[in-house]
Amino acid sequence: MPLFSFEGLTPQVHERAFVAPTATLVGDVIVEEGASIWYGAVIRADYAPVIIRRGANVQDNAVIHGPPGLTTDIGPGATVGHNCVVHGAILEAECLVANGSVVLDGATIGVGALVAAGSVVAAGTIVAAGMLVTGAPAVVKRPVKGTGAELWVETNPESYAELAQRHRYGIRYVDPTIEDDE
């Protein structure tokens, strides 16, 4: 996994976290136990810290960064979906930012909330716990509870924790220049 120190700040990755070999972490990044950082994700903490809390997952090709002085905090069990950008925001426990969404500076996504795929959460927006937001700019639609999205919010942290362990022990580099007799 590419880890880069920047001006004396070095990523700290818990030994029981999964960081895919093609993810890139730069600077003041903290990845806690059981968190997972997936293929192609970039977490760059050169202006301010980025914390990936216990059991959170940052999926493929997501970008996590922030402006000077604004810590980006991905809460316990939170999900940052494929191709998302989280910039200087706080994601509280077990919220889900769905594929292709953008969450901007100073926004807070509450516990168990869901940002629908392709949404843009404007800077400074506060999304209450358990709410579904969608659109560009994102607006509150309804509670997550009782919708089809509830299953995703509830099951994603555990399923990604299990999948991360499978990848941690099950992947291997395949050199295309060497024939494999398996």
Buried (B, 14 or more C-beta within 10 A) or exposed (E): EEBBEBEEBBBBBBEEBBBBEBBBBBBBBBBBEBBBBBBBBBBBBBBBBBBBBBBBBBBBBBBBBBBEEBBBBBBBBBBBBBBBBBBBBBBBBBBBBBBBBBBBBBBBBBBBBBBBBBBBBBBEBEBBBBBBBBBEEBEBBEBBEEBEBBEBBBEBBEEBBEBBBEBBEEEEEEEEEEEEEE
